[in-house]
């Protein structure tokens, strides 16, 4: 064999060994190797309720967007701030088939709340319906577990 063939075989063997070592590390890391410290961090999980509101921005009378998405978001943010201590907002695009069979699409604001009081939620929705001239708001509820991770442990 010439030097080039020997060198190629050595490189191939080294690549195979490297792949085997990498695979072993991945298998080890994906196993159940959780330290006691991380277990105590996650024991602070608690069952909470999450409410998500899907708020359209098309006017209910004209089916067109009369207020900019940024202005609608500012309006809803201000309403939320009166009733809750915190929320998460995202922007989305949505569509539905209306009562006449026509597909209607609009920009949508998605607000999520954790453990919100029902009266606060109803107040928010009532004001939003009025201020954005909406027919309805889609409300989604779920029970979930959550916790705050503060960087004190490793996974």
C-alpha positions as CSV (number, residue, x, y, z in Angstrom):
1,X,0.0,0.0,0.0
2,X,1.1,3.5,-0.7
3,X,1.3,6.3,1.8
4,X,-1.9,7.9,0.5
5,X,-4.0,4.8,1.1
6,X,-2.6,4.3,4.6
7,X,-3.3,8.0,5.4
8,X,-6.9,7.7,4.1
9,X,-7.5,4.6,6.2
10,X,-6.1,6.3,9.3
11,X,-8.3,9.3,8.7
12,X,-11.3,7.0,8.2
13,X,-10.6,5.2,11.5
14,X,-10.2,8.5,13.4
15,X,-13.5,9.8,12.0
16,X,-15.3,6.6,13.0
17,X,-13.8,6.8,16.5
18,X,-14.8,10.5,16.7
19,X,-18.4,9.6,15.7
20,X,-18.5,6.8,18.3
21,X,-17.3,9.1,21.0
22,X,-19.7,11.9,20.1
23,X,-22.6,9.3,20.0
24,X,-21.6,8.2,23.5
25,X,-21.6,11.7,24.8
26,X,-25.1,12.3,23.3
27,X,-26.5,9.1,24.7
28,X,-25.0,10.0,28.2
29,X,-26.4,13.5,28.1
30,X,-29.9,12.4,27.0
31,X,-30.2,9.9,29.9
32,X,-31.7,10.6,33.2
33,X,-28.6,12.2,34.8
34,X,-30.3,14.9,36.8
35,X,-28.5,16.3,39.8
36,X,-30.2,16.7,43.1
37,X,-29.7,20.5,42.8
38,X,-31.8,20.7,39.6
39,X,-34.5,18.5,41.2
40,X,-34.9,21.0,44.0
41,X,-35.3,23.9,41.5
42,X,-38.0,22.1,39.7
43,X,-39.9,21.1,42.8
44,X,-41.1,24.7,42.9
45,X,-43.4,23.9,40.0
46,X,-47.0,24.8,40.7
47,X,-50.3,24.1,38.9
48,X,-51.6,27.3,37.4
49,X,-54.4,28.3,35.0
50,X,-53.6,30.1,31.8
51,X,-56.0,32.1,29.8
52,X,-55.3,33.2,26.2
53,X,-57.3,35.9,24.4
54,X,-57.4,36.1,20.6
55,X,-58.4,39.7,19.8
56,X,-59.0,40.6,16.2
57,X,-58.4,44.1,14.9
58,X,-61.0,44.3,12.1
59,X,-63.9,46.6,12.9
60,X,-67.1,44.5,13.5
61,X,-69.2,46.8,11.3
62,X,-66.9,47.2,8.3
63,X,-64.8,44.0,8.5
64,X,-61.8,46.2,7.8
65,X,-58.9,47.3,10.0
66,X,-59.7,50.9,11.0
67,X,-57.0,51.2,13.7
68,X,-53.4,50.2,13.2
69,X,-52.1,47.1,14.9
70,X,-49.7,49.2,17.0
71,X,-52.5,51.5,18.2
72,X,-54.7,48.5,19.0
73,X,-51.9,46.9,20.9
74,X,-51.3,50.1,22.9
75,X,-55.0,50.3,23.7
76,X,-55.2,46.7,24.9
77,X,-51.9,47.0,26.9
78,X,-53.3,50.0,28.7
79,X,-56.6,48.2,29.5
80,X,-54.7,45.1,30.8
81,X,-52.4,47.3,33.0
82,X,-55.5,48.5,34.9
83,X,-56.6,45.0,35.9
84,X,-53.6,42.6,36.0
85,X,-50.0,42.7,37.1
86,X,-48.6,41.0,34.0
87,X,-49.4,39.5,30.6
88,X,-47.7,38.3,27.4
89,X,-48.7,39.7,24.0
90,X,-47.9,38.3,20.6
91,X,-49.1,39.3,17.1
92,X,-50.6,36.8,14.8
93,X,-52.7,36.6,11.6
94,X,-56.0,34.7,11.6
95,X,-58.9,33.9,9.5
96,X,-62.4,32.5,9.7
97,X,-65.4,31.9,7.5
98,X,-68.2,34.3,8.5
99,X,-71.9,33.7,8.6
100,X,-72.2,34.5,4.8
101,X,-69.6,31.9,3.9
102,X,-66.9,34.5,3.2
103,X,-63.3,34.0,4.4
104,X,-62.3,36.9,6.5
105,X,-58.7,37.5,7.5
106,X,-57.2,39.9,10.0
107,X,-54.3,40.8,12.2
108,X,-54.8,39.4,15.7
109,X,-53.4,40.2,19.1
110,X,-52.8,37.2,21.4
111,X,-52.7,37.9,25.1
112,X,-51.8,35.3,27.7
113,X,-52.4,35.6,31.4
114,X,-51.5,33.2,34.3
115,X,-53.8,32.9,37.2
116,X,-55.9,35.9,36.3
117,X,-59.0,36.6,38.4
118,X,-62.3,36.1,36.5
119,X,-63.6,39.6,37.2
120,X,-60.4,41.2,35.9
121,X,-60.6,39.1,32.8
122,X,-64.2,40.0,32.1
123,X,-63.4,43.7,32.7
124,X,-60.5,43.5,30.2
125,X,-62.7,41.8,27.6
126,X,-65.6,44.2,28.0
127,X,-63.4,47.2,27.5
128,X,-61.5,45.7,24.6
129,X,-64.8,44.7,22.9
130,X,-65.9,48.3,23.2
131,X,-62.7,50.1,22.4
132,X,-61.8,48.0,19.3
133,X,-65.4,47.6,18.2
134,X,-65.3,43.8,18.2
135,X,-68.1,41.2,18.0
136,X,-66.3,38.7,20.2
137,X,-62.9,37.6,21.6
138,X,-61.8,34.0,21.4
139,X,-60.9,32.7,24.9
140,X,-58.8,29.7,25.5
141,X,-58.2,28.3,28.9
142,X,-55.8,25.5,30.1
143,X,-54.2,24.2,33.3
144,X,-50.5,24.0,33.2
145,X,-47.4,23.8,35.4
146,X,-45.0,26.6,35.5
147,X,-42.0,27.8,37.5
148,X,-39.4,30.6,37.3
149,X,-35.9,29.4,36.4
150,X,-33.2,31.6,37.9
151,X,-30.1,30.0,36.6
152,X,-29.2,28.3,39.9
153,X,-28.9,24.8,38.6
154,X,-27.9,22.9,35.5
155,X,-30.0,20.4,33.6
